[in-house]
Amino acid sequence: MASAFFFFFLLMPFFLVVPASTQEGSISTIITEKGLDFAKDILIEKAISSLTPLKLPQIEEFVKIPFLGGVHFGLSNITIYKVDVPNSDVKPGDTGITIVASGATANLTMNWFYSYSTWLVPVTISDNGHASVQVEGIEVGLTLGLENLQGTLELSNMECGFYMKDISITLDGGASWLYQGFVDAFEEQIRSSVENAITKKIKEGITKLDSLLKALPKEIHVDEIAALNVTFVNEPAFSNSSIGFEIDGLFSAADKVVSPGNYFMNSQPPALCKFPTKMLEISLDEDVFNSASNVYYNAEMMHWIVDKVPNQSLLNTASWKYIVPQLYKMYPNNDMILNVSFSSPPVIKISSDNIDSTVYPDMIIDVVSNNETIPVACISLVVSASGLVDISGNSLAGYVGLVDFSMSLKWSKIGNFHMYLIQSVMRTFLKTVFFPYVNLRLRRGFPLPIIRGFTLQNADIVSANSQIVVCSDVVYTDSNELKLLPHNQIRSFLSFGV
């Protein structure tokens, strides 16, 4: 039962991440009524699996039966072996979630025995056998509170109710005349035992889940450079048909200490998906991508040495003979290396029509002469690109293409030269070398913080004002123990030099 509750509530926080109050942007998601129903169905399936088989304590009773006198009844090896829940519902409230299972049935098996002595027969008479019990009309109601406690989630049991309507007992062996006495002796005990066992399992599950939620990490290390801040901020947001959580959601240096933000009650963020209702709405603000860009830039990871290109002749001064004559004259037929580094972090802008990026690379032209690498010139570029995003499994993958670029000569050891003469060479370099390199990294994708075992399905993507919004259903594909994606599988979408 504990694993079932753990599944249900651990599913939500990592789907549900809403913009932080202390930051301009992060990752936001809404779990819809359809998503809650999906999670509830798997919760009940897992709960049933954890409840069967379930052994109950032994029961003994002394009963007086007319003409027989005192009879000692006993039940042992009482086991719930089957539970069926045909109807269930989940509903968010003001401060928590209510889950109701109704019309459920449970099947039990047990061993029975009795013994008695009567004035008619001066010896002790005993017998034993098996019995089957069917419990019908079970209703279980559970209301769970969820609060933010200094950046972690605290789960509490606000209410737990249990009701059963009918019990049907069938004896195998023994005398039929004993049936009524058996029912009278044990019906209430069986009711009480089943109720106590199931509610105890539920409460144990809630306690264990609360401990697991409090143990969730406050940051996920992407690599030795960057970490994603997953500290919860603000209180969970509930509406009558959905639920939302908030985390910081921005990248920071891996060695930076994470601190929780300020907390206050917040309202449900507006839904942005315009498609037919999906289970999840995941929104990534442009600040998420820009925060990653800043971290890797500050770590001096956006540096690239280019010594191989599709047209290798471009990296020989002979190809520059007529566009930069002095380069060829000083270093005839020498090989070249391009030393590319960014002068500032890339900037990503998301609008309702486009996903645009501007990058500011400096390209130092090095000449290899007599086994010595000689810097001869530096060209500063401003490159404008436009991109697309797509879902690949549980990752947000991307593609960018060249829109335009401008360049200027930053410094030169070979004298001045006209930039327009090398424009066609630079365009070829950007299209055949620079952007294919960037897109190779972008195709690795940005893994969304989703529990292993779940996969996005039929996802649609919308770009809104400063946000990328993923509208998706989810399928449950792995019945093994649920865990977060390993840290070493998470890659930065801008990990130049890694």
C-alpha positions in Angstrom: 0.0 0.0 0.0 2.8 2.4 0.8 4.3 1.9 -2.7 0.9 2.7 -4.2 0.6 6.1 -2.4 4.2 6.8 -3.1 3.5 6.3 -6.8 0.5 8.6 -6.9 1.9 11.6 -5.1 5.4 11.3 -6.4 3.9 11.3 -9.9 2.3 14.7 -9.3 5.2 16.9 -8.0 7.4 16.0 -10.8 4.8 16.6 -13.4 3.6 19.7 -11.6 6.0 22.6 -11.5 4.7 26.1 -11.6 6.5 29.5 -11.9 8.2 30.4 -8.6 7.2 33.6 -6.8 10.7 34.7 -6.3 11.8 34.1 -10.0 10.5 35.5 -13.2 10.2 32.1 -14.7 10.6 28.3 -14.3 8.8 25.2 -15.3 5.0 25.1 -14.9 2.5 22.3 -15.3 -1.1 21.6 -14.5 -2.5 18.1 -13.9 -6.0 18.1 -15.4 -9.0 16.1 -14.2 -8.1 13.5 -16.9 -4.6 13.2 -15.5 -5.9 12.9 -11.9 -8.2 10.1 -13.0 -5.3 8.3 -14.7 -3.2 8.6 -11.6 -6.1 7.5 -9.4 -6.7 4.4 -11.5 -3.1 3.3 -11.2 -3.1 4.1 -7.5 -6.1 1.8 -6.9 -4.5 -0.9 -9.0 -1.3 -0.7 -6.9 -3.3 -0.5 -3.7 -5.2 -3.7 -4.5 -1.9 -5.4 -5.4 -0.5 -4.5 -2.0 -3.6 -5.6 -0.2 -3.7 -9.1 -1.6 -2.9 -11.4 0.0 -3.4 -9.8 3.4 -3.5 -12.0 6.5 -5.8 -11.0 9.4 -5.5 -11.8 13.1 -7.0 -15.0 14.5 -10.5 -14.8 16.0 -11.9 -16.8 18.8 -15.4 -16.7 20.4 -17.5 -18.6 23.0 -21.2 -18.7 22.0 -24.2 -20.2 23.7 -26.5 -22.2 21.3 -29.9 -23.6 22.4 -29.8 -27.3 23.3 -26.0 -27.4 22.7 -24.8 -25.1 25.4 -21.5 -23.2 25.1 -19.6 -23.6 21.8 -16.0 -22.5 21.3 -15.6 -21.1 17.8 -12.3 -20.1 16.2 -11.0 -18.7 12.9 -7.4 -18.9 11.8 -5.4 -18.2 8.6 -7.8 -15.5 7.6 -6.6 -14.1 4.3 -8.0 -11.5 1.9 -7.1 -12.9 -1.4 -9.1 -10.8 -3.8 -10.3 -7.2 -3.9 -12.4 -5.7 -6.7 -13.1 -1.9 -7.0 -15.6 -1.2 -9.8 -16.1 2.5 -9.1 -13.8 5.2 -7.9 -13.4 9.0 -8.0 -10.8 11.6 -7.2 -11.5 15.2 -6.4 -9.2 18.1 -5.4 -10.4 20.2 -2.5 -9.3 23.5 -1.0 -6.3 22.0 0.8 -6.0 18.4 -0.3 -7.3 15.5 -2.4 -10.2 13.2 -1.7 -10.2 9.7 -3.2 -13.3 7.5 -2.9 -13.7 3.9 -3.9 -17.2 2.5 -3.8 -19.1 -0.7 -4.6 -16.0 -2.7 -3.8 -15.9 -6.4 -2.9 -13.4 -8.5 -1.0 -13.0 -12.3 -0.9 -11.5 -14.0 2.1 -10.6 -17.6 2.9 -10.1 -19.0 6.4 -9.9 -22.1 8.5 -12.6 -22.7 11.2 -13.0 -25.0 14.1 -15.4 -25.6 17.0 -15.7 -27.7 20.1 -18.5 -28.2 22.6 -19.9 -30.6 25.2 -23.5 -31.1 26.1 -25.5 -33.1 28.7 -26.8 -35.2 25.8 -23.4 -36.5 25.0 -20.9 -36.7 27.9 -17.8 -36.2 25.6 -16.3 -33.2 23.8 -17.3 -32.9 20.2 -15.2 -30.9 17.8 -14.9 -30.3 14.1 -13.0 -28.1 11.6 -13.0 -27.1 8.0 -12.6 -24.2 5.6 -14.8 -21.2 5.0 -15.1 -18.5 2.3 -16.3 -15.0 2.9 -17.5 -12.4 0.4 -17.7 -8.8 1.6 -19.9 -6.5 -0.5 -20.7 -2.9 -0.6 -17.3 -1.7 0.6 -16.7 2.1 0.5 -13.4 3.7 1.4 -12.9 7.5 1.5 -9.6 9.1 2.0 -8.8 12.8 2.2 -5.1 13.8 2.2 -3.7 17.2 3.0 -0.6 18.5 1.2 1.5 21.4 2.3 4.8 23.0 1.5 7.2 22.7 4.4 10.4 24.6 3.8 10.8 23.5 0.2 9.5 19.9 0.7 6.0 18.5 0.6 4.3 17.4 3.8 1.5 14.8 3.5 -1.1 14.4 6.2 -4.1 12.1 6.7 -7.0 14.4 7.2 -9.7 11.8 7.1 -10.1 8.1 6.4 -13.5 6.4 6.4 -14.4 2.7 5.8 -17.8 1.1 5.4 -19.0 -2.4 4.3 -22.6 -3.4 3.6 -23.0 -7.2 3.5 -21.0 -10.3 4.5 -21.7 -13.7 3.0 -20.1 -16.7 4.8 -19.9 -20.2 3.2 -18.7 -23.2 5.3 -17.0 -26.2 3.9 -17.4 -29.3 6.2 -19.2 -29.4 9.5 -22.9 -29.4 10.1 -25.3 -27.1 8.4 -27.1 -26.4 11.6 -24.0 -24.7 12.8 -24.1 -22.0 10.1 -26.3 -19.5 11.8 -24.4 -19.7 15.0 -21.2 -19.2 13.1 -22.5 -16.1 11.4 -23.9 -14.7 14.6 -20.6 -15.3 16.3 -18.2 -13.9 13.8 -19.8 -11.4 11.4 -19.0 -8.3 13.5 -15.5 -9.6 14.2 -14.8 -10.2 10.5 -16.2 -6.7 9.7 -14.0 -5.1 12.3 -10.9 -7.1 11.4 -11.2 -6.3 7.7 -11.8 -2.6 8.4 -8.9 -2.4 10.9 -6.4 -4.2 8.6 -7.2 -2.1 5.5 -7.2 1.3 7.3 -4.0 0.4 9.1 -2.4 -0.4 5.7 -3.6 2.9 4.3 -2.2 4.9 7.3 1.1 3.1 7.1 1.3 4.0 3.4 0.6 7.6 4.1 3.2 7.8 6.8 5.8 6.2 4.6 4.9 8.4 1.7 5.2 11.5 3.8 8.8 10.4 4.7 9.6 9.7 1.1 8.3 13.1 0.0 10.3 14.9 2.6 13.4 13.0 1.4 13.0 14.2 -2.2 16.1 16.1 -3.4 16.1 19.9 -3.5 18.4 19.9 -6.5 19.2 17.5 -9.3 22.8 17.5 -10.5 23.0 17.5 -14.2 26.7 17.1 -14.3 29.7 18.5 -12.5 28.8 22.0 -13.8 25.1 22.5 -13.4 22.2 21.5 -11.1 18.5 22.0 -11.5 16.8 23.6 -8.4 13.8 21.5 -7.6 12.9 23.3 -4.3 9.2 23.6 -3.9 7.9 27.1 -3.4 4.5 28.3 -2.4 1.6 26.1 -1.4 0.1 23.6 -3.8 -2.6 25.2 -5.9 -6.0 23.3 -6.0 -9.0 23.9 -8.2 -12.2 21.9 -8.5 -10.7 19.9 -11.4 -6.9 20.2 -11.3 -3.9 20.6 -9.0 -0.6 22.4 -9.3 2.7 22.6 -7.5 5.6 25.0 -7.8 9.4 24.6 -7.8 12.1 27.0 -8.4 13.0 25.2 -11.7 16.1 27.2 -12.7 19.6 26.0 -13.3 22.5 27.0 -11.1 26.1 26.1 -10.6 26.5 22.6 -9.1 28.4 23.9 -6.1 25.9 26.6 -5.2 23.9 26.0 -2.0 20.2 25.7 -2.7 17.9 27.7 -0.4 14.1 27.6 -0.3 12.2 30.7 -1.3 9.3 32.5 0.3 5.9 30.8 0.6 2.4 32.1 0.3 -1.0 30.8 -0.9 -1.3 31.0 -4.7 -4.0 30.6 -7.3 -4.2 28.1 -10.0 -2.3 29.3 -13.1 -4.3 29.7 -16.3 -4.5 26.8 -18.7 -2.7 27.4 -22.0 -3.4 24.2 -23.9 -6.1 24.7 -26.5 -6.2 21.1 -27.7 -8.7 18.5 -26.5 -8.1 17.8 -22.9 -4.8 16.2 -22.1 -3.6 14.8 -18.8 -0.7 17.3 -18.4 0.2 20.8 -19.3 3.9 21.4 -18.9 5.2 24.9 -19.5 8.9 25.9 -19.7 9.7 29.5 -19.4 12.5 31.0 -21.5 14.3 31.8 -18.2 14.9 28.0 -17.7 16.9 27.8 -20.9 18.7 31.1 -20.3 19.6 30.1 -16.7 21.3 27.0 -18.2 23.0 29.2 -20.8 24.4 31.4 -18.1 25.7 28.6 -15.9 27.6 26.9 -18.7 28.9 30.3 -20.0 30.1 31.3 -16.5 31.8 27.9 -16.2 33.7 28.7 -19.4 32.2 25.7 -21.2 31.1 27.5 -24.3 34.4 27.0 -26.2 35.0 25.1 -29.3 38.1 24.1 -31.3 37.3 23.4 -35.0 40.0 21.5 -36.9 37.8 19.4 -39.1 35.0 20.5 -41.4 33.0 18.8 -44.2 35.0 20.8 -46.7 38.5 20.5 -45.2 40.0 22.9 -47.8 38.3 25.7 -46.0 40.9 25.2 -43.2 43.8 26.0 -45.4 45.1 29.4 -46.3 45.0 28.5 -50.0 41.1 28.8 -49.9 41.5 32.3 -48.6 44.0 33.3 -51.2 41.7 35.7 -53.0 39.6 37.0 -50.2 42.4 37.7 -47.6 45.5 37.8 -49.8 47.9 38.8 -47.0 46.9 35.7 -45.0 48.0 33.4 -47.8 51.1 35.6 -48.5 52.3 35.3 -44.9 51.3 31.7 -44.4 51.1 30.0 -47.8 49.3 26.6 -47.9 49.2 26.4 -44.1 46.5 24.6 -42.2 44.2 26.6 -40.0 42.2 26.1 -36.8 39.2 28.0 -35.7 39.0 28.8 -32.0 35.3 29.6 -31.3 34.2 31.0 -27.9 31.2 33.0 -26.8 31.7 36.6 -25.6 28.4 36.5 -23.7 25.7 33.8 -22.9 23.3 32.9 -25.7 19.9 34.6 -25.3 16.7 32.8 -26.0 13.4 34.5 -26.7 10.1 32.7 -27.0 7.1 34.4 -28.6 3.7 33.1 -29.8 5.1 32.7 -33.3 8.8 31.9 -32.9 11.6 30.6 -30.7 14.5 32.9 -31.4 18.0 32.9 -30.2 20.9 35.3 -30.5 24.5 34.1 -29.9 27.7 36.2 -29.8 30.7 34.0 -30.8 34.2 35.3 -31.3 36.2 33.2 -33.8 39.9 33.4 -33.6 41.7 32.3 -36.8 44.8 30.3 -35.9 47.4 29.3 -38.4 49.5 26.1 -37.9 53.1 26.9 -39.0 56.1 24.8 -38.1 54.1 22.9 -35.4 53.3 26.2 -33.8 49.7 27.6 -33.5 49.7 31.3 -34.3 46.6 33.5 -33.7 46.3 35.9 -36.7 42.8 37.5 -36.4 39.6 37.5 -34.4 36.2 38.0 -36.0 33.2 38.9 -33.8 29.8 37.6 -34.9 26.2 38.2 -34.0 24.2 35.2 -35.1 20.4 35.2 -35.2 18.7 31.8 -35.2 15.2 30.5 -35.2 14.2 27.1 -33.7 11.7 24.4 -33.3 11.0 22.1 -30.4 9.7 18.5 -30.4 9.1 15.8 -27.9 11.4 12.8 -28.0 10.3 10.3 -25.4 10.3 12.2 -22.2 12.7 14.9 -23.5 12.2 18.2 -25.1 14.4 18.2 -28.2 15.3 21.1 -30.4 16.5 22.3 -33.8 17.8 25.7 -34.8 18.5 27.2 -38.2 20.3 30.3 -39.4 18.3 33.5 -39.9 21.0 36.1 -40.3 24.4 37.1 -39.0 26.7 40.1 -38.9 30.4 40.3 -38.2 33.2 42.6 -37.5 36.9 42.4 -37.3 37.9 42.5 -33.6 41.6 42.5 -34.1 44.1 41.4 -36.7 47.9 40.7 -36.9 47.8 40.5 -40.7 46.4 43.9 -41.4 42.9 45.0 -42.2 40.7 43.1 -44.6 37.2 43.6 -46.0 34.6 41.6 -44.1 32.1 41.4 -47.0 34.7 39.4 -48.9 34.6 36.5 -46.4 30.8 36.6 -45.9 30.1 33.7 -48.1 32.8 31.6 -46.4 31.4 32.5 -43.0 27.8 31.6 -44.1 29.1 28.2 -45.3 30.9 27.7 -42.0 27.8 28.5 -40.0 25.5 26.3 -42.0 27.8 23.3 -42.4 29.7 23.3 -39.2 28.4 25.6 -36.5 24.6 24.8 -36.6 25.1 21.0 -37.2 27.3 21.0 -34.1 24.7 22.9 -32.1 21.8 20.7 -33.3 23.7 17.5 -32.4 23.6 18.7 -28.8 20.0 19.9 -29.0 18.9 16.5 -30.3 20.0 15.0 -27.0 17.0 16.8 -25.5 16.2 18.4 -22.2 14.8 15.6 -20.0 11.6 16.7 -18.4 11.4 15.8 -14.6 9.1 12.8 -15.0 9.2 9.6 -13.0 10.8 6.6 -14.7 8.1 4.2 -15.9 5.9 6.9 -17.4 6.1 8.2 -21.0 4.5 11.2 -22.6 2.1 10.3 -25.4 0.3 12.2 -28.1 2.1 15.4 -27.1 1.4 18.8 -28.7 3.6 21.8 -28.4 2.6 25.5 -28.3 4.9 28.5 -28.0 3.3 31.2 -26.0 4.6 34.5 -24.6 8.0 33.6 -23.1 6.9 30.0 -22.7 7.1 26.6 -24.4 4.0 24.6 -23.5 3.7 20.8 -23.8 0.2 19.4 -23.8 0.3 15.6 -23.4 -1.2 12.4 -22.2 0.8 9.9 -20.2 1.1 6.1 -20.4 2.4 3.8 -17.7 5.0 1.6 -19.3 7.1 0.1 -16.5 5.8 -1.8 -13.5 9.2 -1.8 -11.7 10.0 0.4 -8.8 9.5 4.0 -9.7 12.6 6.2 -9.6 13.7 9.6 -10.8 15.7 9.6 -14.0 19.4 9.1 -13.2 21.3 12.3 -13.0 23.9 11.1 -15.6 21.1 10.9 -18.2 20.3 14.6 -17.9 22.1 16.7 -20.5 22.2 20.4 -20.9 20.8 21.5 -24.2 23.6 24.1 -24.4 26.6 22.1 -23.2 29.2 23.4 -25.5 32.6 22.0 -24.9 31.2 19.0 -23.0 
